[in-house]
Amino acid sequence: MTVHHAIADAIALTWVFRDVLLLLSGQKLEPLAIPDSQDEMLGNALRGVPERSARALPQVTASDASYRERMQVKHRALSRDLTAAIAEKARSESTTVFGAISAATILAGRSLSNRWRTEPLQFLCPVSSRRHAEFQEAVRAYFNIIPLHLAPEIGSDLWDLARYCKAAVLPAQSREVAREISKQIGGFLGMGPTPATVSDFMHANFASQGSLSSLGVIPYATRARDIELTAIWGPALSTGVDGEQYLGAVTLNGELHLTNTSSRPITGLLSKTESILARACL
């Protein structure tokens, strides 16, 4: 199942999976009310952006077919014992499962990739704003992006790095910071950006070596009558950076599922991430 990111985020798709599960089992669903957009939810920050004529927009360019054809999705499921151990150890170390996975992925990437090991690392973290929505199950895009900037000498210890990752994204979960991020985007759009300035903005904010989109624990029953949802492999997407490693994480039925989407995947990244977590938590 795929969707344009302007329409929905990955958490929204997990609710779609729930609805499909219920429908296939013969149950009837009542329609939800139309939800607010993230901008409306956070205070209409983009309402003041002047409207632009469609004629001022640049011509759409064809997608790079060779880049798209190289995209691969690797996946790996962690055992229930390891999944539970990661959550328990993360709590005892004053961090989160997200922090632990982020740190393990960064350390794994540094051990396997010379680029990750020697260059300053930009690691992107989508942060959900869904907690501020009136309808939690709505199909909408409710998220912001927080970049983590890591010099090569930062983060040799797994749990120090995990606490750093948690602290970096925690403020963005508040309504105030989420609204401020929306205002910054509104200010940028209000300047009437050209294709060149949009390209510069995207490169400055989204060009990265890696990303982690962690959906947390699926909050609904995964069995409806005789039909069961056994795995979710995703989110799987690309920000358009050749060679970026896009990690997805979601816990379903007590098992942590990991995916890595990339046009140039780092060989063994997921298995190395798992071994680092197993060594630290079991």
Secondary structure as UniProt FT lines:
FT   TURN            5..7
FT   HELIX           10..24
FT   TURN            25..26
FT   HELIX           38..42
FT   TURN            45..48
FT   HELIX           54..56
FT   HELIX           65..70
FT   STRAND          72..77
FT   HELIX           80..92
FT   TURN            93..94
FT   HELIX           97..112
FT   HELIX           114..118
FT   STRAND          121..128
FT   HELIX           130..132
FT   TURN            136..137
FT   STRAND          143..150
FT   TURN            152..153
FT   HELIX           158..169
FT   HELIX           170..173
FT   HELIX           175..190
FT   HELIX           195..206
FT   STRAND          210..217
FT   STRAND          223..224
FT   TURN            225..226
FT   STRAND          227..228
FT   TURN            242..243
FT   STRAND          245..252
FT   TURN            253..254
FT   STRAND          255..262
FT   TURN            267..268
FT   HELIX           269..281
//
